[in-house]
Amino acid sequence: MNNYNPHTSDTVDMIRWIQEMKGESSDRPFRDMQEKLADELMTALEENDMEDVAELCAPNVRLIGSLEDHGQIFEGLDEIRGYCKQYDGHAYELTTIVDRYRVTRIIEFHAKNRSQLTAIILDMNDDCKFVRIEIRPLGPNKPAELNKPSVIPFWIDNSL
């Protein structure tokens, strides 16, 4: 008997666990695959490989570069191609969290001797195609040495 909740019976605990595994946590077996797809998308965006981006994204994919002002929401592959050309640089992955068709990747983005800690939030549809890419700054844009992240990456097991 491994009942960690002293207020419920093993039967109630088992029912709750089954409901959770069939409901909100049902995507657990697919999280590694979703993380792999996110890796492929981030590489394709960084390399401006729009052929791969097109394979990984829904046709109506939207990229939100910023919500601070208008003019930073890009729809479709042509507009996203322009965004990628404008923001050429390198992303150093620090960690990735996968949950229910959303992949959140924390990166340090380097471009032109500047760096910025950034969250990339990738939303997928039921076909595992990316439909929304949001780029959210987590800190100031600061001077940086090229090819040298200032933050130490850490790993999360998204299959748990």
RADACOR-V672766 format. One record per pair of residues at least 12 apart in sequence whose ideal C-beta (glycine too) atoms are under 7 Angstrom apart, sorted by the first residue. I is the first residue (numbers start at 1). J is the second residue. Records with the same first field share a line. If there is no record, write none. Layout:
BEGIN
I = J  J
END
This chain:
BEGIN
24 = 100
27 = 100  101
28 = 159
31 = 98  158  159
32 = 158  159
34 = 98  103  124  128
35 = 96  98  103  158
37 = 56  128
38 = 96  103  105  122
40 = 52  56
41 = 53  56  122  130
42 = 91  105  120
44 = 56
45 = 84
46 = 90  91
48 = 81  84  85
50 = 77  81
53 = 77  80
54 = 77
56 = 129  130
57 = 129  130
58 = 125  129  130  131
60 = 75  76  131
61 = 76  80  130  131  133
62 = 75  132
63 = 80  83  133
64 = 134  135
65 = 83  135
87 = 111
88 = 111
89 = 109  110  111
90 = 110
91 = 107  109
92 = 107  108  110  149
93 = 105  107  153
94 = 106  107  108  151  153
95 = 153  154  156
96 = 156  158
97 = 156  158
98 = 158
101 = 123  124
102 = 121  122  123
103 = 122
104 = 119  121
105 = 120
106 = 119
107 = 120
108 = 149  150  151
110 = 144  146
113 = 143  144  146
114 = 141  142  143  144
115 = 142  144  150
116 = 137  139  141
117 = 138  139  151
118 = 135  136  137  138
119 = 136  138
120 = 133  135
121 = 134  136
END
